[in-house]
Amino acid sequence: MTPDKIIEPEWIFPFQGMEVGDSFFVPTLHFAEMMYAIDSGAKRCGIRAKCYVTTKDDHIGIRAWRVR
């Protein structure tokens, strides 16, 4: 199965409960789309997040940190 055929679930990001320095991980193969969704959600909540492609427990995805 190719990554473009995988359907992503609808994610709810925990921005409201995050302090500066907190992070969360989202497993995904659609890196650019997920980074855009995280950045857009952070802006709507009035915070700034920084995203990187990384792995956690042998799963590839995006880790997002609240930076401001």
PDBQT receptor file of N, H, CA, C and O in Angstrom, charges set to zero:
ATOM      1  N   MET A   1       0.845  -1.173   0.000  1.00  0.00    +0.000 N 
ATOM      2  CA  MET A   1       0.000   0.000   0.000  1.00  0.00    +0.000 C 
ATOM      3  C   MET A   1       0.891   1.236   0.000  1.00  0.00    +0.000 C 
ATOM      4  O   MET A   1       1.853   1.310   0.764  1.00  0.00    +0.000 OA
ATOM      5  N   THR A   2       0.579   2.188  -0.838  1.00  0.00    +0.000 N 
ATOM      6  H   THR A   2      -0.203   2.128  -1.458  1.00  0.00    +0.000 HD
ATOM      7  CA  THR A   2       1.364   3.412  -0.923  1.00  0.00    +0.000 C 
ATOM      8  C   THR A   2       0.831   4.463   0.044  1.00  0.00    +0.000 C 
ATOM      9  O   THR A   2      -0.352   4.439   0.385  1.00  0.00    +0.000 OA
ATOM     10  N   PRO A   3       1.689   5.391   0.495  1.00  0.00    +0.000 N 
ATOM     11  CA  PRO A   3       1.250   6.405   1.467  1.00  0.00    +0.000 C 
ATOM     12  C   PRO A   3       0.094   7.274   0.975  1.00  0.00    +0.000 C 
ATOM     13  O   PRO A   3      -0.707   7.735   1.788  1.00  0.00    +0.000 OA
ATOM     14  N   ASP A   4      -0.013   7.511  -0.340  1.00  0.00    +0.000 N 
ATOM     15  H   ASP A   4       0.638   7.137  -1.000  1.00  0.00    +0.000 HD
ATOM     16  CA  ASP A   4      -1.092   8.363  -0.830  1.00  0.00    +0.000 C 
ATOM     17  C   ASP A   4      -2.452   7.678  -0.757  1.00  0.00    +0.000 C 
ATOM     18  O   ASP A   4      -3.475   8.348  -0.898  1.00  0.00    +0.000 OA
ATOM     19  N   LYS A   5      -2.496   6.370  -0.543  1.00  0.00    +0.000 N 
ATOM     20  H   LYS A   5      -1.665   5.825  -0.428  1.00  0.00    +0.000 HD
ATOM     21  CA  LYS A   5      -3.764   5.650  -0.431  1.00  0.00    +0.000 C 
ATOM     22  C   LYS A   5      -4.209   5.456   1.021  1.00  0.00    +0.000 C 
ATOM     23  O   LYS A   5      -5.312   4.973   1.277  1.00  0.00    +0.000 OA
ATOM     24  N   ILE A   6      -3.353   5.831   1.963  1.00  0.00    +0.000 N 
ATOM     25  H   ILE A   6      -2.457   6.224   1.755  1.00  0.00    +0.000 HD
ATOM     26  CA  ILE A   6      -3.685   5.704   3.376  1.00  0.00    +0.000 C 
ATOM     27  C   ILE A   6      -4.519   6.904   3.794  1.00  0.00    +0.000 C 
ATOM     28  O   ILE A   6      -4.129   8.051   3.570  1.00  0.00    +0.000 OA
ATOM     29  N   ILE A   7      -5.655   6.638   4.395  1.00  0.00    +0.000 N 
ATOM     30  H   ILE A   7      -5.971   5.707   4.576  1.00  0.00    +0.000 HD
ATOM     31  CA  ILE A   7      -6.557   7.700   4.840  1.00  0.00    +0.000 C 
ATOM     32  C   ILE A   7      -6.214   8.046   6.291  1.00  0.00    +0.000 C 
ATOM     33  O   ILE A   7      -6.195   7.176   7.162  1.00  0.00    +0.000 OA
ATOM     34  N   GLU A   8      -5.948   9.313   6.530  1.00  0.00    +0.000 N 
ATOM     35  H   GLU A   8      -5.964  10.019   5.823  1.00  0.00    +0.000 HD
ATOM     36  CA  GLU A   8      -5.609   9.782   7.870  1.00  0.00    +0.000 C 
ATOM     37  C   GLU A   8      -6.881   9.934   8.708  1.00  0.00    +0.000 C 
ATOM     38  O   GLU A   8      -7.928  10.307   8.178  1.00  0.00    +0.000 OA
ATOM     39  N   PRO A   9      -6.798   9.647  10.013  1.00  0.00    +0.000 N 
ATOM     40  CA  PRO A   9      -7.932   9.937  10.892  1.00  0.00    +0.000 C 
ATOM     41  C   PRO A   9      -8.035  11.440  11.139  1.00  0.00    +0.000 C 
ATOM     42  O   PRO A   9      -7.129  12.193  10.781  1.00  0.00    +0.000 OA
ATOM     43  N   GLU A  10      -9.105  11.866  11.733  1.00  0.00    +0.000 N 
ATOM     44  H   GLU A  10      -9.841  11.255  12.025  1.00  0.00    +0.000 HD
ATOM     45  CA  GLU A  10      -9.235  13.275  12.111  1.00  0.00    +0.000 C 
ATOM     46  C   GLU A  10      -8.564  13.457  13.461  1.00  0.00    +0.000 C 
ATOM     47  O   GLU A  10      -8.918  12.788  14.432  1.00  0.00    +0.000 OA
ATOM     48  N   TRP A  11      -7.599  14.358  13.522  1.00  0.00    +0.000 N 
ATOM     49  H   TRP A  11      -7.312  14.901  12.733  1.00  0.00    +0.000 HD
ATOM     50  CA  TRP A  11      -6.826  14.564  14.740  1.00  0.00    +0.000 C 
ATOM     51  C   TRP A  11      -7.335  15.779  15.501  1.00  0.00    +0.000 C 
ATOM     52  O   TRP A  11      -7.757  16.768  14.902  1.00  0.00    +0.000 OA
ATOM     53  N   ILE A  12      -7.292  15.697  16.830  1.00  0.00    +0.000 N 
ATOM     54  H   ILE A  12      -6.949  14.894  17.317  1.00  0.00    +0.000 HD
ATOM     55  CA  ILE A  12      -7.591  16.827  17.709  1.00  0.00    +0.000 C 
ATOM     56  C   ILE A  12      -6.297  17.135  18.451  1.00  0.00    +0.000 C 
ATOM     57  O   ILE A  12      -5.812  16.314  19.230  1.00  0.00    +0.000 OA
ATOM     58  N   PHE A  13      -5.741  18.315  18.210  1.00  0.00    +0.000 N 
ATOM     59  H   PHE A  13      -6.135  18.982  17.578  1.00  0.00    +0.000 HD
ATOM     60  CA  PHE A  13      -4.455  18.680  18.800  1.00  0.00    +0.000 C 
ATOM     61  C   PHE A  13      -4.662  19.284  20.188  1.00  0.00    +0.000 C 
ATOM     62  O   PHE A  13      -5.623  20.025  20.391  1.00  0.00    +0.000 OA
ATOM     63  N   PRO A  14      -3.779  18.985  21.151  1.00  0.00    +0.000 N 
ATOM     64  CA  PRO A  14      -3.954  19.417  22.549  1.00  0.00    +0.000 C 
ATOM     65  C   PRO A  14      -3.359  20.789  22.869  1.00  0.00    +0.000 C 
ATOM     66  O   PRO A  14      -2.748  20.957  23.924  1.00  0.00    +0.000 OA
ATOM     67  N   PHE A  15      -3.525  21.768  21.984  1.00  0.00    +0.000 N 
ATOM     68  H   PHE A  15      -4.021  21.631  21.127  1.00  0.00    +0.000 HD
ATOM     69  CA  PHE A  15      -2.873  23.063  22.180  1.00  0.00    +0.000 C 
ATOM     70  C   PHE A  15      -3.327  23.783  23.448  1.00  0.00    +0.000 C 
ATOM     71  O   PHE A  15      -2.506  24.421  24.105  1.00  0.00    +0.000 OA
ATOM     72  N   GLN A  16      -4.589  23.702  23.807  1.00  0.00    +0.000 N 
ATOM     73  H   GLN A  16      -5.257  23.183  23.273  1.00  0.00    +0.000 HD
ATOM     74  CA  GLN A  16      -5.107  24.467  24.952  1.00  0.00    +0.000 C 
ATOM     75  C   GLN A  16      -4.445  24.063  26.263  1.00  0.00    +0.000 C 
ATOM     76  O   GLN A  16      -4.259  24.909  27.138  1.00  0.00    +0.000 OA
ATOM     77  N   GLY A  17      -4.084  22.794  26.420  1.00  0.00    +0.000 N 
ATOM     78  H   GLY A  17      -4.235  22.107  25.709  1.00  0.00    +0.000 HD
ATOM     79  CA  GLY A  17      -3.496  22.331  27.667  1.00  0.00    +0.000 C 
ATOM     80  C   GLY A  17      -1.980  22.335  27.680  1.00  0.00    +0.000 C 
ATOM     81  O   GLY A  17      -1.371  21.848  28.632  1.00  0.00    +0.000 OA
ATOM     82  N   MET A  18      -1.358  22.874  26.640  1.00  0.00    +0.000 N 
ATOM     83  H   MET A  18      -1.853  23.270  25.866  1.00  0.00    +0.000 HD
ATOM     84  CA  MET A  18       0.099  22.817  26.528  1.00  0.00    +0.000 C 
ATOM     85  C   MET A  18       0.774  24.049  27.120  1.00  0.00    +0.000 C 
ATOM     86  O   MET A  18       0.302  25.174  26.960  1.00  0.00    +0.000 OA
ATOM     87  N   GLU A  19       1.891  23.810  27.810  1.00  0.00    +0.000 N 
ATOM     88  H   GLU A  19       2.275  22.896  27.940  1.00  0.00    +0.000 HD
ATOM     89  CA  GLU A  19       2.773  24.870  28.282  1.00  0.00    +0.000 C 
ATOM     90  C   GLU A  19       3.954  24.961  27.311  1.00  0.00    +0.000 C 
ATOM     91  O   GLU A  19       4.187  24.036  26.532  1.00  0.00    +0.000 OA
ATOM     92  N   VAL A  20       4.684  26.050  27.351  1.00  0.00    +0.000 N 
ATOM     93  H   VAL A  20       4.495  26.802  27.984  1.00  0.00    +0.000 HD
ATOM     94  CA  VAL A  20       5.871  26.197  26.510  1.00  0.00    +0.000 C 
ATOM     95  C   VAL A  20       6.839  25.059  26.844  1.00  0.00    +0.000 C 
ATOM     96  O   VAL A  20       7.156  24.831  28.012  1.00  0.00    +0.000 OA
ATOM     97  N   GLY A  21       7.302  24.350  25.821  1.00  0.00    +0.000 N 
ATOM     98  H   GLY A  21       7.044  24.535  24.873  1.00  0.00    +0.000 HD
ATOM     99  CA  GLY A  21       8.210  23.218  25.993  1.00  0.00    +0.000 C 
ATOM    100  C   GLY A  21       7.522  21.870  25.908  1.00  0.00    +0.000 C 
ATOM    101  O   GLY A  21       8.193  20.857  25.711  1.00  0.00    +0.000 OA
ATOM    102  N   ASP A  22       6.201  21.825  26.052  1.00  0.00    +0.000 N 
ATOM    103  H   ASP A  22       5.656  22.648  26.212  1.00  0.00    +0.000 HD
ATOM    104  CA  ASP A  22       5.453  20.572  25.924  1.00  0.00    +0.000 C 
ATOM    105  C   ASP A  22       5.417  20.141  24.462  1.00  0.00    +0.000 C 
ATOM    106  O   ASP A  22       5.515  20.972  23.559  1.00  0.00    +0.000 OA
ATOM    107  N   SER A  23       5.273  18.827  24.236  1.00  0.00    +0.000 N 
ATOM    108  H   SER A  23       5.194  18.153  24.969  1.00  0.00    +0.000 HD
ATOM    109  CA  SER A  23       5.225  18.327  22.871  1.00  0.00    +0.000 C 
ATOM    110  C   SER A  23       4.215  17.191  22.756  1.00  0.00    +0.000 C 
ATOM    111  O   SER A  23       3.773  16.624  23.756  1.00  0.00    +0.000 OA
ATOM    112  N   PHE A  24       3.862  16.874  21.521  1.00  0.00    +0.000 N 
ATOM    113  H   PHE A  24       4.220  17.334  20.709  1.00  0.00    +0.000 HD
ATOM    114  CA  PHE A  24       3.035  15.702  21.238  1.00  0.00    +0.000 C 
ATOM    115  C   PHE A  24       3.494  15.094  19.924  1.00  0.00    +0.000 C 
ATOM    116  O   PHE A  24       4.118  15.765  19.102  1.00  0.00    +0.000 OA
ATOM    117  N   PHE A  25       3.178  13.811  19.729  1.00  0.00    +0.000 N 
ATOM    118  H   PHE A  25       2.670  13.265  20.396  1.00  0.00    +0.000 HD
ATOM    119  CA  PHE A  25       3.585  13.057  18.544  1.00  0.00    +0.000 C 
ATOM    120  C   PHE A  25       2.349  12.604  17.787  1.00  0.00    +0.000 C 
ATOM    121  O   PHE A  25       1.380  12.135  18.384  1.00  0.00    +0.000 OA
ATOM    122  N   VAL A  26       2.389  12.748  16.464  1.00  0.00    +0.000 N 
ATOM    123  H   VAL A  26       3.177  13.129  15.979  1.00  0.00    +0.000 HD
ATOM    124  CA  VAL A  26       1.307  12.296  15.589  1.00  0.00    +0.000 C 
ATOM    125  C   VAL A  26       1.910  11.341  14.561  1.00  0.00    +0.000 C 
ATOM    126  O   VAL A  26       2.696  11.779  13.720  1.00  0.00    +0.000 OA
ATOM    127  N   PRO A  27       1.566  10.044  14.600  1.00  0.00    +0.000 N 
ATOM    128  CA  PRO A  27       2.075   9.123  13.581  1.00  0.00    +0.000 C 
ATOM    129  C   PRO A  27       1.408   9.411  12.237  1.00  0.00    +0.000 C 
ATOM    130  O   PRO A  27       0.183   9.494  12.158  1.00  0.00    +0.000 OA
ATOM    131  N   THR A  28       2.208   9.563  11.183  1.00  0.00    +0.000 N 
ATOM    132  H   THR A  28       3.204   9.496  11.247  1.00  0.00    +0.000 HD
ATOM    133  CA  THR A  28       1.677   9.882   9.865  1.00  0.00    +0.000 C 
ATOM    134  C   THR A  28       2.718   9.600   8.797  1.00  0.00    +0.000 C 
ATOM    135  O   THR A  28       3.915   9.554   9.082  1.00  0.00    +0.000 OA
ATOM    136  N   LEU A  29       2.264   9.414   7.582  1.00  0.00    +0.000 N 
ATOM    137  H   LEU A  29       1.292   9.452   7.351  1.00  0.00    +0.000 HD
ATOM    138  CA  LEU A  29       3.144   9.334   6.420  1.00  0.00    +0.000 C 
ATOM    139  C   LEU A  29       2.994  10.565   5.536  1.00  0.00    +0.000 C 
ATOM    140  O   LEU A  29       3.722  10.720   4.555  1.00  0.00    +0.000 OA
ATOM    141  N   HIS A  30       2.049  11.446   5.880  1.00  0.00    +0.000 N 
ATOM    142  H   HIS A  30       1.458  11.320   6.677  1.00  0.00    +0.000 HD
ATOM    143  CA  HIS A  30       1.786  12.671   5.126  1.00  0.00    +0.000 C 
ATOM    144  C   HIS A  30       2.387  13.843   5.895  1.00  0.00    +0.000 C 
ATOM    145  O   HIS A  30       1.668  14.608   6.539  1.00  0.00    +0.000 OA
ATOM    146  N   PHE A  31       3.706  13.978   5.825  1.00  0.00    +0.000 N 
ATOM    147  H   PHE A  31       4.290  13.356   5.303  1.00  0.00    +0.000 HD
ATOM    148  CA  PHE A  31       4.423  14.927   6.678  1.00  0.00    +0.000 C 
ATOM    149  C   PHE A  31       4.044  16.375   6.414  1.00  0.00    +0.000 C 
ATOM    150  O   PHE A  31       3.726  17.111   7.347  1.00  0.00    +0.000 OA
ATOM    151  N   ALA A  32       4.073  16.788   5.167  1.00  0.00    +0.000 N 
ATOM    152  H   ALA A  32       4.332  16.190   4.408  1.00  0.00    +0.000 HD
ATOM    153  CA  ALA A  32       3.799  18.189   4.843  1.00  0.00    +0.000 C 
ATOM    154  C   ALA A  32       2.373  18.579   5.229  1.00  0.00    +0.000 C 
ATOM    155  O   ALA A  32       2.150  19.656   5.781  1.00  0.00    +0.000 OA
ATOM    156  N   GLU A  33       1.419  17.715   4.944  1.00  0.00    +0.000 N 
ATOM    157  H   GLU A  33       1.600  16.840   4.495  1.00  0.00    +0.000 HD
ATOM    158  CA  GLU A  33       0.022  18.009   5.274  1.00  0.00    +0.000 C 
ATOM    159  C   GLU A  33      -0.167  18.119   6.787  1.00  0.00    +0.000 C 
ATOM    160  O   GLU A  33      -0.879  19.005   7.259  1.00  0.00    +0.000 OA
ATOM    161  N   MET A  34       0.467  17.223   7.550  1.00  0.00    +0.000 N 
ATOM    162  H   MET A  34       1.046  16.503   7.167  1.00  0.00    +0.000 HD
ATOM    163  CA  MET A  34       0.312  17.249   9.001  1.00  0.00    +0.000 C 
ATOM    164  C   MET A  34       1.007  18.468   9.597  1.00  0.00    +0.000 C 
ATOM    165  O   MET A  34       0.481  19.081  10.526  1.00  0.00    +0.000 OA
ATOM    166  N   MET A  35       2.176  18.828   9.082  1.00  0.00    +0.000 N 
ATOM    167  H   MET A  35       2.603  18.330   8.327  1.00  0.00    +0.000 HD
ATOM    168  CA  MET A  35       2.860  20.022   9.586  1.00  0.00    +0.000 C 
ATOM    169  C   MET A  35       2.024  21.270   9.320  1.00  0.00    +0.000 C 
ATOM    170  O   MET A  35       1.943  22.160  10.166  1.00  0.00    +0.000 OA
ATOM    171  N   TYR A  36       1.409  21.333   8.152  1.00  0.00    +0.000 N 
ATOM    172  H   TYR A  36       1.475  20.609   7.464  1.00  0.00    +0.000 HD
ATOM    173  CA  TYR A  36       0.540  22.469   7.828  1.00  0.00    +0.000 C 
ATOM    174  C   TYR A  36      -0.661  22.503   8.779  1.00  0.00    +0.000 C 
ATOM    175  O   TYR A  36      -1.030  23.570   9.269  1.00  0.00    +0.000 OA
ATOM    176  N   ALA A  37      -1.267  21.349   9.042  1.00  0.00    +0.000 N 
ATOM    177  H   ALA A  37      -0.967  20.482   8.644  1.00  0.00    +0.000 HD
ATOM    178  CA  ALA A  37      -2.426  21.288   9.945  1.00  0.00    +0.000 C 
ATOM    179  C   ALA A  37      -2.040  21.714  11.360  1.00  0.00    +0.000 C 
ATOM    180  O   ALA A  37      -2.794  22.431  12.017  1.00  0.00    +0.000 OA
ATOM    181  N   ILE A  38      -0.880  21.282  11.831  1.00  0.00    +0.000 N 
ATOM    182  H   ILE A  38      -0.267  20.699  11.297  1.00  0.00    +0.000 HD
ATOM    183  CA  ILE A  38      -0.423  21.653  13.174  1.00  0.00    +0.000 C 
ATOM    184  C   ILE A  38      -0.139  23.149  13.245  1.00  0.00    +0.000 C 
ATOM    185  O   ILE A  38      -0.563  23.815  14.189  1.00  0.00    +0.000 OA
ATOM    186  N   ASP A  39       0.569  23.677  12.263  1.00  0.00    +0.000 N 
ATOM    187  H   ASP A  39       0.913  23.135  11.496  1.00  0.00    +0.000 HD
ATOM    188  CA  ASP A  39       0.864  25.121  12.243  1.00  0.00    +0.000 C 
ATOM    189  C   ASP A  39      -0.411  25.953  12.179  1.00  0.00    +0.000 C 
ATOM    190  O   ASP A  39      -0.531  26.961  12.875  1.00  0.00    +0.000 OA
ATOM    191  N   SER A  40      -1.360  25.538  11.351  1.00  0.00    +0.000 N 
ATOM    192  H   SER A  40      -1.262  24.719  10.785  1.00  0.00    +0.000 HD
ATOM    193  CA  SER A  40      -2.628  26.271  11.227  1.00  0.00    +0.000 C 
ATOM    194  C   SER A  40      -3.416  26.228  12.526  1.00  0.00    +0.000 C 
ATOM    195  O   SER A  40      -3.969  27.242  12.951  1.00  0.00    +0.000 OA
ATOM    196  N   GLY A  41      -3.473  25.063  13.160  1.00  0.00    +0.000 N 
ATOM    197  H   GLY A  41      -3.024  24.239  12.815  1.00  0.00    +0.000 HD
ATOM    198  CA  GLY A  41      -4.176  24.929  14.433  1.00  0.00    +0.000 C 
ATOM    199  C   GLY A  41      -3.539  25.746  15.532  1.00  0.00    +0.000 C 
ATOM    200  O   GLY A  41      -4.234  26.350  16.349  1.00  0.00    +0.000 OA
ATOM    201  N   ALA A  42      -2.213  25.768  15.555  1.00  0.00    +0.000 N 
ATOM    202  H   ALA A  42      -1.649  25.277  14.891  1.00  0.00    +0.000 HD
ATOM    203  CA  ALA A  42      -1.507  26.560  16.567  1.00  0.00    +0.000 C 
ATOM    204  C   ALA A  42      -1.806  28.045  16.386  1.00  0.00    +0.000 C 
ATOM    205  O   ALA A  42      -2.036  28.752  17.367  1.00  0.00    +0.000 OA
ATOM    206  N   LYS A  43      -1.803  28.518  15.155  1.00  0.00    +0.000 N 
ATOM    207  H   LYS A  43      -1.616  27.943  14.358  1.00  0.00    +0.000 HD
ATOM    208  CA  LYS A  43      -2.101  29.931  14.897  1.00  0.00    +0.000 C 
ATOM    209  C   LYS A  43      -3.520  30.284  15.320  1.00  0.00    +0.000 C 
ATOM    210  O   LYS A  43      -3.755  31.365  15.860  1.00  0.00    +0.000 OA
ATOM    211  N   ARG A  44      -4.466  29.382  15.080  1.00  0.00    +0.000 N 
ATOM    212  H   ARG A  44      -4.275  28.504  14.641  1.00  0.00    +0.000 HD
ATOM    213  CA  ARG A  44      -5.855  29.641  15.502  1.00  0.00    +0.000 C 
ATOM    214  C   ARG A  44      -5.961  29.752  17.021  1.00  0.00    +0.000 C 
ATOM    215  O   ARG A  44      -6.805  30.487  17.533  1.00  0.00    +0.000 OA
ATOM    216  N   CYS A  45      -5.105  29.023  17.742  1.00  0.00    +0.000 N 
ATOM    217  H   CYS A  45      -4.419  28.426  17.326  1.00  0.00    +0.000 HD
ATOM    218  CA  CYS A  45      -5.110  29.064  19.208  1.00  0.00    +0.000 C 
ATOM    219  C   CYS A  45      -4.231  30.174  19.763  1.00  0.00    +0.000 C 
ATOM    220  O   CYS A  45      -4.183  30.379  20.976  1.00  0.00    +0.000 OA
ATOM    221  N   GLY A  46      -3.536  30.893  18.887  1.00  0.00    +0.000 N 
ATOM    222  H   GLY A  46      -3.575  30.727  17.901  1.00  0.00    +0.000 HD
ATOM    223  CA  GLY A  46      -2.705  32.001  19.327  1.00  0.00    +0.000 C 
ATOM    224  C   GLY A  46      -1.368  31.589  19.917  1.00  0.00    +0.000 C 
ATOM    225  O   GLY A  46      -0.780  32.339  20.696  1.00  0.00    +0.000 OA
ATOM    226  N   ILE A  47      -0.877  30.403  19.557  1.00  0.00    +0.000 N 
ATOM    227  H   ILE A  47      -1.355  29.793  18.924  1.00  0.00    +0.000 HD
ATOM    228  CA  ILE A  47       0.426  29.957  20.032  1.00  0.00    +0.000 C 
ATOM    229  C   ILE A  47       1.317  29.667  18.834  1.00  0.00    +0.000 C 
ATOM    230  O   ILE A  47       0.873  29.724  17.687  1.00  0.00    +0.000 OA
ATOM    231  N   ARG A  48       2.584  29.353  19.115  1.00  0.00    +0.000 N 
ATOM    232  H   ARG A  48       2.944  29.307  20.046  1.00  0.00    +0.000 HD
ATOM    233  CA  ARG A  48       3.509  28.990  18.050  1.00  0.00    +0.000 C 
ATOM    234  C   ARG A  48       4.039  27.596  18.329  1.00  0.00    +0.000 C 
ATOM    235  O   ARG A  48       4.418  27.281  19.458  1.00  0.00    +0.000 OA
ATOM    236  N   ALA A  49       4.064  26.762  17.299  1.00  0.00    +0.000 N 
ATOM    237  H   ALA A  49       3.756  27.017  16.383  1.00  0.00    +0.000 HD
ATOM    238  CA  ALA A  49       4.562  25.397  17.435  1.00  0.00    +0.000 C 
ATOM    239  C   ALA A  49       5.655  25.152  16.413  1.00  0.00    +0.000 C 
ATOM    240  O   ALA A  49       5.641  25.725  15.324  1.00  0.00    +0.000 OA
ATOM    241  N   LYS A  50       6.601  24.299  16.769  1.00  0.00    +0.000 N 
ATOM    242  H   LYS A  50       6.613  23.833  17.653  1.00  0.00    +0.000 HD
ATOM    243  CA  LYS A  50       7.684  23.897  15.878  1.00  0.00    +0.000 C 
ATOM    244  C   LYS A  50       7.547  22.395  15.650  1.00  0.00    +0.000 C 
ATOM    245  O   LYS A  50       7.373  21.635  16.602  1.00  0.00    +0.000 OA
ATOM    246  N   CYS A  51       7.626  21.964  14.385  1.00  0.00    +0.000 N 
ATOM    247  H   CYS A  51       7.768  22.582  13.611  1.00  0.00    +0.000 HD
ATOM    248  CA  CYS A  51       7.399  20.560  14.031  1.00  0.00    +0.000 C 
ATOM    249  C   CYS A  51       8.632  19.954  13.370  1.00  0.00    +0.000 C 
ATOM    250  O   CYS A  51       9.341  20.615  12.612  1.00  0.00    +0.000 OA
ATOM    251  N   TYR A  52       8.869  18.682  13.676  1.00  0.00    +0.000 N 
ATOM    252  H   TYR A  52       8.292  18.145  14.293  1.00  0.00    +0.000 HD
ATOM    253  CA  TYR A  52       9.946  17.922  13.051  1.00  0.00    +0.000 C 
ATOM    254  C   TYR A  52       9.460  16.510  12.743  1.00  0.00    +0.000 C 
ATOM    255  O   TYR A  52       8.649  15.947  13.479  1.00  0.00    +0.000 OA
ATOM    256  N   VAL A  53       9.961  15.947  11.653  1.00  0.00    +0.000 N 
ATOM    257  H   VAL A  53      10.619  16.404  11.055  1.00  0.00    +0.000 HD
ATOM    258  CA  VAL A  53       9.706  14.544  11.344  1.00  0.00    +0.000 C 
ATOM    259  C   VAL A  53      10.618  13.721  12.243  1.00  0.00    +0.000 C 
ATOM    260  O   VAL A  53      11.820  13.979  12.312  1.00  0.00    +0.000 OA
ATOM    261  N   THR A  54      10.052  12.728  12.934  1.00  0.00    +0.000 N 
ATOM    262  H   THR A  54       9.076  12.518  12.877  1.00  0.00    +0.000 HD
ATOM    263  CA  THR A  54      10.814  11.917  13.881  1.00  0.00    +0.000 C 
ATOM    264  C   THR A  54      10.156  10.548  14.025  1.00  0.00    +0.000 C 
ATOM    265  O   THR A  54       9.148  10.269  13.376  1.00  0.00    +0.000 OA
ATOM    266  N   THR A  55      10.717   9.707  14.863  1.00  0.00    +0.000 N 
ATOM    267  H   THR A  55      11.536   9.933  15.391  1.00  0.00    +0.000 HD
ATOM    268  CA  THR A  55      10.126   8.398  15.140  1.00  0.00    +0.000 C 
ATOM    269  C   THR A  55       9.871   8.256  16.631  1.00  0.00    +0.000 C 
ATOM    270  O   THR A  55      10.537   8.877  17.459  1.00  0.00    +0.000 OA
ATOM    271  N   LYS A  56       8.896   7.426  16.948  1.00  0.00    +0.000 N 
ATOM    272  H   LYS A  56       8.355   6.921  16.276  1.00  0.00    +0.000 HD
ATOM    273  CA  LYS A  56       8.589   7.095  18.341  1.00  0.00    +0.000 C 
ATOM    274  C   LYS A  56       8.091   5.657  18.357  1.00  0.00    +0.000 C 
ATOM    275  O   LYS A  56       7.131   5.326  17.661  1.00  0.00    +0.000 OA
ATOM    276  N   ASP A  57       8.722   4.816  19.131  1.00  0.00    +0.000 N 
ATOM    277  H   ASP A  57       9.502   5.085  19.696  1.00  0.00    +0.000 HD
ATOM    278  CA  ASP A  57       8.346   3.395  19.213  1.00  0.00    +0.000 C 
ATOM    279  C   ASP A  57       8.261   2.752  17.831  1.00  0.00    +0.000 C 
ATOM    280  O   ASP A  57       7.318   2.016  17.539  1.00  0.00    +0.000 OA
ATOM    281  N   ASP A  58       9.241   3.030  16.993  1.00  0.00    +0.000 N 
ATOM    282  H   ASP A  58      10.007   3.628  17.230  1.00  0.00    +0.000 HD
ATOM    283  CA  ASP A  58       9.328   2.487  15.625  1.00  0.00    +0.000 C 
ATOM    284  C   ASP A  58       8.212   2.955  14.695  1.00  0.00    +0.000 C 
ATOM    285  O   ASP A  58       7.944   2.305  13.685  1.00  0.00    +0.000 OA
ATOM    286  N   HIS A  59       7.560   4.065  15.016  1.00  0.00    +0.000 N 
ATOM    287  H   HIS A  59       7.777   4.593  15.837  1.00  0.00    +0.000 HD
ATOM    288  CA  HIS A  59       6.546   4.668  14.145  1.00  0.00    +0.000 C 
ATOM    289  C   HIS A  59       7.066   6.024  13.686  1.00  0.00    +0.000 C 
ATOM    290  O   HIS A  59       7.576   6.803  14.492  1.00  0.00    +0.000 OA
ATOM    291  N   ILE A  60       6.939   6.304  12.404  1.00  0.00    +0.000 N 
ATOM    292  H   ILE A  60       6.525   5.671  11.750  1.00  0.00    +0.000 HD
ATOM    293  CA  ILE A  60       7.386   7.592  11.874  1.00  0.00    +0.000 C 
ATOM    294  C   ILE A  60       6.224   8.579  11.929  1.00  0.00    +0.000 C 
ATOM    295  O   ILE A  60       5.065   8.208  11.744  1.00  0.00    +0.000 OA
ATOM    296  N   GLY A  61       6.551   9.826  12.184  1.00  0.00    +0.000 N 
ATOM    297  H   GLY A  61       7.492  10.128  12.335  1.00  0.00    +0.000 HD
ATOM    298  CA  GLY A  61       5.495  10.833  12.275  1.00  0.00    +0.000 C 
ATOM    299  C   GLY A  61       6.074  12.213  12.547  1.00  0.00    +0.000 C 
ATOM    300  O   GLY A  61       7.238  12.491  12.259  1.00  0.00    +0.000 OA
ATOM    301  N   ILE A  62       5.228  13.068  13.110  1.00  0.00    +0.000 N 
ATOM    302  H   ILE A  62       4.283  12.842  13.344  1.00  0.00    +0.000 HD
ATOM    303  CA  ILE A  62       5.582  14.450  13.410  1.00  0.00    +0.000 C 
ATOM    304  C   ILE A  62       5.532  14.671  14.916  1.00  0.00    +0.000 C 
ATOM    305  O   ILE A  62       4.562  14.299  15.576  1.00  0.00    +0.000 OA
ATOM    306  N   ARG A  63       6.589  15.284  15.455  1.00  0.00    +0.000 N 
ATOM    307  H   ARG A  63       7.377  15.587  14.919  1.00  0.00    +0.000 HD
ATOM    308  CA  ARG A  63       6.556  15.752  16.841  1.00  0.00    +0.000 C 
ATOM    309  C   ARG A  63       6.458  17.254  16.800  1.00  0.00    +0.000 C 
ATOM    310  O   ARG A  63       7.216  17.915  16.090  1.00  0.00    +0.000 OA
ATOM    311  N   ALA A  64       5.520  17.800  17.566  1.00  0.00    +0.000 N 
ATOM    312  H   ALA A  64       4.904  17.262  18.142  1.00  0.00    +0.000 HD
ATOM    313  CA  ALA A  64       5.289  19.246  17.614  1.00  0.00    +0.000 C 
ATOM    314  C   ALA A  64       5.546  19.740  19.033  1.00  0.00    +0.000 C 
ATOM    315  O   ALA A  64       5.056  19.160  20.001  1.00  0.00    +0.000 OA
ATOM    316  N   TRP A  65       6.314  20.810  19.144  1.00  0.00    +0.000 N 
ATOM    317  H   TRP A  65       6.713  21.282  18.358  1.00  0.00    +0.000 HD
ATOM    318  CA  TRP A  65       6.598  21.451  20.428  1.00  0.00    +0.000 C 
ATOM    319  C   TRP A  65       5.952  22.825  20.460  1.00  0.00    +0.000 C 
ATOM    320  O   TRP A  65       5.931  23.537  19.457  1.00  0.00    +0.000 OA
ATOM    321  N   ARG A  66       5.429  23.186  21.614  1.00  0.00    +0.000 N 
ATOM    322  H   ARG A  66       5.446  22.607  22.430  1.00  0.00    +0.000 HD
ATOM    323  CA  ARG A  66       4.970  24.566  21.794  1.00  0.00    +0.000 C 
ATOM    324  C   ARG A  66       6.189  25.397  22.138  1.00  0.00    +0.000 C 
ATOM    325  O   ARG A  66       6.893  25.109  23.106  1.00  0.00    +0.000 OA
ATOM    326  N   VAL A  67       6.440  26.433  21.341  1.00  0.00    +0.000 N 
ATOM    327  H   VAL A  67       5.868  26.666  20.555  1.00  0.00    +0.000 HD
ATOM    328  CA  VAL A  67       7.621  27.264  21.571  1.00  0.00    +0.000 C 
ATOM    329  C   VAL A  67       7.283  28.661  22.061  1.00  0.00    +0.000 C 
ATOM    330  O   VAL A  67       8.160  29.375  22.547  1.00  0.00    +0.000 OA
ATOM    331  N   ARG A  68       6.010  29.065  21.939  1.00  0.00    +0.000 N 
ATOM    332  H   ARG A  68       5.297  28.485  21.544  1.00  0.00    +0.000 HD
ATOM    333  CA  ARG A  68       5.616  30.390  22.432  1.00  0.00    +0.000 C 
ATOM    334  C   ARG A  68       4.139  30.403  22.707  1.00  0.00    +0.000 C 
ATOM    335  O   ARG A  68       3.598  31.424  23.131  1.00  0.00    +0.000 OA
TER     336      ARG A  68
